[in-house]
Amino acid sequence: MKAQDIIIRPIITEKSRECSVDKKYTFEVHPDANKIEIAKAVEQLFGVQVEKVNTLHVRGQMRRQGRYEGYTKAWKKAVVKLTEGSKTIEFFDTMI
């Protein structure tokens, strides 16, 4: 897989913004990607050095729309921690 296929989108929430001070960034990633592939993809796309990657599967939630009900899609989340000497990811710094 290419790096663009592994990293689907960044996760921008209040909690993830607080973690960016500690150089921890959150991404939605491809469900079949492992930690090594995620680390290499982040290093290649953003030009940073990755220290650690934590992954977790987010289950789909039950949602109702009137009398119809179903589940939202399940997806995989990765929290990437950068090394101390690494630069920050500018994309997260520019978000308000």
N, C-alpha and C positions, 0 to 999 in steps of 0.2 A: 504494500500500500504506500501511496505517496503521503507526504506530511500534510498536504491539504485535505486528504481523505480522512486522516486520523483525528485532527482537531476540527470539530464541527462548528462550535461557536464558543465565545467566552460567556461566563455566567456573571452578570452584573447585578448584585444585590447589596443591601446594606452590610451584611455580614462579610461578603467577599471583599467589599471595599475596605473594611476594617483590617482584614487579613493582608491586604496589599502593602500595608505599612511594614509588616514582617517579611515581605517578599514572598508571599504565598498567593498564588493565582489559581482561579477555578475555571475549568473548561468542561464543556460537554464533548465527549470523545466517542469514537466508533466502538460499538459493543465488543468487537473481537480484538481490539488493540490491547496489548499488554503494557506493563509499566516501562519496559525498555524502549518500545516503539514510541510511546507517548513522550518520554524524555528526549529522544532523538528528534522527534517532530517539533517540539517546542524550541529546542536549541537551533534547529535549522530555520524555522520560520521567524523567530524573534531575535536570534543572535545573542543568546544568553547562555549561562552555564547552570544546569539543573543539578541540585543536590539530592532531592528526594521526590518521589511521586507516590501519592496515596490515591487509591481508586475505590469507588463504591457503586453499586447498582441502585438506581432509584426506581422503585416500583411504581406502576401506574396507579392512579387514584380513581375511585368510583365517582362518577359525575352523573347528574341527572339533568335532563332538559325536558321539562314537562313530564309526560309519562314514559319517556324513553330514557334508558340508562345504559352506561357503558364505562369503559376504562380509558383514561388518558394513556399515552404511550409510555412504556418503560424505557429508560435511557441510562447511560453510564456517565458518571462524573469523575473527574480527576482533579486533585488538588496538588499543584506543583510548587515545590519550594526551591528557590534559587540560592546559589552560594552567596557568601558574604561579599566576595569581590565582584560579583556579577552586577551588571547594570540592571535597572528596572525595565519593565515592559511599558513603553510610552503609551500604548493603547489604553491601559487602565488609568494612567495619570491624567489623560485628557478628558476622561468621562466626568461629568458633573454629578 
